């Protein structure tokens, strides 16, 4: 599998270790940098990894910054990206199983290395469950003019209506 990795100056140490682990597991790694502690702008690395995944050059992506939050926001700006910043294994599993996350965001400053390596393993090993989740994941990319009009009407009304999962999807996968 091709995996894109990228990090800012606060995450390059983990990024290098992650790239090494992925190579040892037989993956091809596209390393977008950075390679030292010289301050850089994290959005550029989130964008690059996101575009590599969205374009199909990479199957999945891993981004790292100090908190995991800013670089995740940047990656999620790329159409087609579902980047999840996670700090514990269940979130990493659910991000893949229920949300079909294709980019993982990790924090070098807030997550110990052993946990980061575990999160990487869970993210790489967990399949997307599909079923009722496929319908919901599809909605993540429907926020155009029509969906915005429905959302603004819900805001004006003070409540969301019509958000029921189709019966066929419920029968296929439960809740």
C-alpha positions as a Markdown table, in Angstrom:
| # | Residue | x | y | z |
|---|---|---|---|---|
| 1 | Unk | 0.0 | 0.0 | 0.0 |
| 2 | Unk | 1.2 | 3.5 | -0.7 |
| 3 | Unk | 1.1 | 5.7 | 2.4 |
| 4 | Unk | 1.7 | 9.5 | 2.3 |
| 5 | Unk | 3.3 | 11.1 | 5.4 |
| 6 | Unk | 3.9 | 14.7 | 6.4 |
| 7 | Unk | 4.6 | 16.7 | 9.4 |
| 8 | Unk | 5.6 | 20.1 | 10.6 |
| 9 | Unk | 8.6 | 20.9 | 12.8 |
| 10 | Unk | 6.7 | 19.8 | 15.9 |
| 11 | Unk | 5.9 | 16.4 | 14.4 |
| 12 | Unk | 8.9 | 15.4 | 12.2 |
| 13 | Unk | 10.4 | 13.1 | 14.7 |
| 14 | Unk | 7.3 | 10.9 | 14.9 |
| 15 | Unk | 6.9 | 11.2 | 11.1 |
| 16 | Unk | 10.3 | 9.7 | 10.5 |
| 17 | Unk | 9.7 | 6.9 | 12.9 |
| 18 | Unk | 6.2 | 6.2 | 11.4 |
| 19 | Unk | 7.7 | 6.2 | 7.9 |
| 20 | Unk | 10.3 | 3.6 | 9.1 |
| 21 | Unk | 7.6 | 1.4 | 10.6 |
| 22 | Unk | 5.5 | 1.5 | 7.5 |
| 23 | Unk | 8.5 | 0.6 | 5.3 |
| 24 | Unk | 9.3 | -2.3 | 7.6 |
| 25 | Unk | 5.7 | -3.5 | 7.2 |
| 26 | Unk | 6.1 | -3.5 | 3.4 |
| 27 | Unk | 4.4 | -0.2 | 2.5 |
| 28 | Unk | 5.7 | 2.3 | 0.1 |
| 29 | Unk | 6.0 | 5.7 | 1.7 |
| 30 | Unk | 5.6 | 9.1 | 0.1 |
| 31 | Unk | 7.4 | 11.5 | 2.5 |
| 32 | Unk | 6.4 | 15.1 | 2.1 |
| 33 | Unk | 8.6 | 16.3 | 4.9 |
| 34 | Unk | 9.5 | 18.3 | 7.0 |
| 35 | Unk | 12.9 | 16.9 | 8.1 |
| 36 | Unk | 14.1 | 19.1 | 11.0 |
| 37 | Unk | 12.9 | 21.6 | 13.7 |
| 38 | Unk | 13.1 | 24.6 | 11.4 |
| 39 | Unk | 9.6 | 26.3 | 11.9 |
| 40 | Unk | 7.3 | 25.6 | 8.9 |
| 41 | Unk | 3.6 | 26.1 | 8.2 |
| 42 | Unk | 1.7 | 22.9 | 9.1 |
| 43 | Unk | -1.2 | 23.5 | 6.6 |
| 44 | Unk | 1.2 | 22.9 | 3.6 |
| 45 | Unk | 2.0 | 19.4 | 4.9 |
| 46 | Unk | -1.7 | 18.6 | 5.6 |
| 47 | Unk | -2.7 | 19.8 | 2.1 |
| 48 | Unk | 0.1 | 17.7 | 0.5 |
| 49 | Unk | -0.8 | 14.5 | 2.2 |
| 50 | Unk | -4.5 | 15.1 | 1.6 |
| 51 | Unk | -3.9 | 15.7 | -2.1 |
| 52 | Unk | -1.8 | 12.6 | -2.4 |
| 53 | Unk | -4.6 | 10.5 | -0.9 |
| 54 | Unk | -7.4 | 12.3 | -2.8 |
| 55 | Unk | -5.6 | 11.9 | -6.1 |
| 56 | Unk | -5.0 | 8.2 | -5.6 |
| 57 | Unk | -1.2 | 8.5 | -5.4 |
| 58 | Unk | -1.5 | 7.2 | -1.8 |
| 59 | Unk | -4.1 | 4.8 | -0.3 |
| 60 | Unk | -3.9 | 6.5 | 3.1 |
| 61 | Unk | -2.1 | 9.3 | 4.8 |
| 62 | Unk | -0.5 | 10.0 | 8.2 |
| 63 | Unk | 0.0 | 13.6 | 9.4 |
| 64 | Unk | 1.8 | 14.8 | 12.5 |
| 65 | Unk | 2.0 | 18.1 | 14.3 |
| 66 | Unk | 2.4 | 19.2 | 17.9 |
| 67 | Unk | -1.3 | 18.8 | 18.7 |
| 68 | Unk | -2.6 | 16.9 | 15.6 |
| 69 | Unk | -5.4 | 19.4 | 15.4 |
| 70 | Unk | -4.2 | 22.1 | 13.0 |
| 71 | Unk | -2.7 | 19.6 | 10.5 |
| 72 | Unk | -6.0 | 17.6 | 10.6 |
| 73 | Unk | -8.0 | 20.7 | 9.8 |
| 74 | Unk | -5.7 | 21.4 | 6.9 |
| 75 | Unk | -5.9 | 17.9 | 5.5 |
| 76 | Unk | -9.7 | 18.0 | 5.8 |
| 77 | Unk | -9.9 | 21.0 | 3.5 |
| 78 | Unk | -8.9 | 18.7 | 0.6 |
| 79 | Unk | -12.1 | 17.3 | -1.1 |
| 80 | Unk | -12.4 | 13.6 | -0.5 |
| 81 | Unk | -10.3 | 13.5 | 2.7 |
| 82 | Unk | -11.6 | 12.2 | 6.0 |
| 83 | Unk | -8.8 | 13.0 | 8.5 |
| 84 | Unk | -9.2 | 11.9 | 12.1 |
| 85 | Unk | -7.1 | 13.3 | 14.9 |
| 86 | Unk | -7.0 | 10.4 | 17.5 |
| 87 | Unk | -5.4 | 9.9 | 20.9 |
| 88 | Unk | -6.5 | 6.4 | 21.8 |
| 89 | Unk | -7.1 | 3.1 | 20.0 |
| 90 | Unk | -10.9 | 3.0 | 20.0 |
| 91 | Unk | -11.1 | 6.3 | 18.2 |
| 92 | Unk | -8.6 | 5.1 | 15.7 |
| 93 | Unk | -10.7 | 1.9 | 15.1 |
| 94 | Unk | -14.0 | 3.8 | 14.8 |
| 95 | Unk | -12.5 | 6.4 | 12.5 |
| 96 | Unk | -11.7 | 3.6 | 10.1 |
| 97 | Unk | -14.6 | 1.2 | 10.8 |
| 98 | Unk | -17.5 | 3.8 | 10.8 |
| 99 | Unk | -16.0 | 6.9 | 9.1 |
| 100 | Unk | -13.7 | 5.3 | 6.5 |
| 101 | Unk | -11.0 | 7.8 | 7.6 |
| 102 | Unk | -8.3 | 7.9 | 5.0 |
| 103 | Unk | -5.8 | 10.1 | 6.9 |
| 104 | Unk | -4.7 | 9.7 | 10.5 |
| 105 | Unk | -3.5 | 12.8 | 12.5 |
| 106 | Unk | -1.2 | 12.3 | 15.4 |
| 107 | Unk | 0.3 | 14.5 | 18.1 |
| 108 | Unk | 4.0 | 14.3 | 18.9 |
| 109 | Unk | 3.7 | 16.6 | 21.9 |
| 110 | Unk | 0.6 | 15.0 | 23.5 |
| 111 | Unk | 0.8 | 11.3 | 22.6 |
| 112 | Unk | 3.7 | 9.0 | 23.8 |
| 113 | Unk | 5.5 | 7.1 | 21.1 |
| 114 | Unk | 4.2 | 3.6 | 22.2 |
| 115 | Unk | 0.6 | 4.9 | 21.9 |
| 116 | Unk | 1.3 | 6.6 | 18.6 |
| 117 | Unk | 2.7 | 3.3 | 17.2 |
| 118 | Unk | -0.4 | 1.5 | 18.5 |
| 119 | Unk | -2.7 | 4.0 | 16.9 |
| 120 | Unk | -0.9 | 3.6 | 13.6 |
| 121 | Unk | -1.3 | -0.2 | 13.7 |
| 122 | Unk | -5.1 | 0.1 | 14.5 |
| 123 | Unk | -5.6 | 2.6 | 11.7 |
| 124 | Unk | -3.7 | 0.5 | 9.2 |
| 125 | Unk | -5.4 | -2.8 | 10.2 |
| 126 | Unk | -9.0 | -1.8 | 10.6 |
| 127 | Unk | -11.3 | -2.1 | 7.6 |
| 128 | Unk | -14.3 | 0.1 | 6.8 |
| 129 | Unk | -17.5 | -1.6 | 7.9 |
| 130 | Unk | -19.7 | -0.1 | 5.1 |
| 131 | Unk | -23.4 | -0.8 | 5.5 |
| 132 | Unk | -25.3 | 2.0 | 7.2 |
| 133 | Unk | -22.0 | 3.9 | 7.6 |
| 134 | Unk | -21.5 | 4.2 | 3.8 |
| 135 | Unk | -24.7 | 6.2 | 3.5 |
| 136 | Unk | -23.5 | 8.6 | 6.3 |
| 137 | Unk | -19.9 | 8.9 | 5.0 |
| 138 | Unk | -21.4 | 9.8 | 1.6 |
| 139 | Unk | -23.2 | 12.7 | 3.2 |
| 140 | Unk | -19.9 | 14.2 | 4.4 |
| 141 | Unk | -19.3 | 15.4 | 0.8 |
| 142 | Unk | -22.8 | 16.6 | 0.0 |
| 143 | Unk | -22.4 | 20.0 | 1.6 |
| 144 | Unk | -23.2 | 22.1 | -1.5 |
| 145 | Unk | -25.9 | 24.7 | -2.0 |
| 146 | Unk | -28.8 | 22.3 | -1.5 |
| 147 | Unk | -27.5 | 20.9 | 1.7 |
| 148 | Unk | -26.5 | 24.3 | 3.0 |
| 149 | Unk | -30.1 | 25.6 | 2.3 |
| 150 | Unk | -31.5 | 22.6 | 4.3 |
| 151 | Unk | -29.0 | 23.3 | 7.1 |
| 152 | Unk | -29.7 | 27.0 | 7.3 |
| 153 | Unk | -33.5 | 26.2 | 7.4 |
| 154 | Unk | -32.8 | 23.9 | 10.3 |
| 155 | Unk | -30.8 | 26.6 | 12.1 |
| 156 | Unk | -33.6 | 29.0 | 11.5 |
| 157 | Unk | -36.2 | 26.5 | 12.8 |
| 158 | Unk | -34.0 | 25.6 | 15.8 |
| 159 | Unk | -34.0 | 21.9 | 15.0 |
| 160 | Unk | -32.8 | 19.3 | 12.5 |
| 161 | Unk | -35.5 | 17.2 | 10.8 |
| 162 | Unk | -35.4 | 14.5 | 8.1 |
| 163 | Unk | -32.1 | 13.1 | 9.2 |
| 164 | Unk | -33.2 | 9.5 | 9.4 |
| 165 | Unk | -31.1 | 6.7 | 8.1 |
| 166 | Unk | -32.9 | 4.8 | 5.3 |
| 167 | Unk | -34.5 | 1.6 | 6.4 |
| 168 | Unk | -32.5 | -0.5 | 4.0 |
| 169 | Unk | -29.3 | 0.8 | 5.5 |
| 170 | Unk | -30.6 | 0.1 | 9.0 |
| 171 | Unk | -31.5 | -3.5 | 8.1 |
| 172 | Unk | -28.1 | -4.0 | 6.6 |
| 173 | Unk | -26.1 | -2.8 | 9.6 |
| 174 | Unk | -28.1 | -2.2 | 12.7 |
| 175 | Unk | -27.9 | 1.2 | 14.3 |
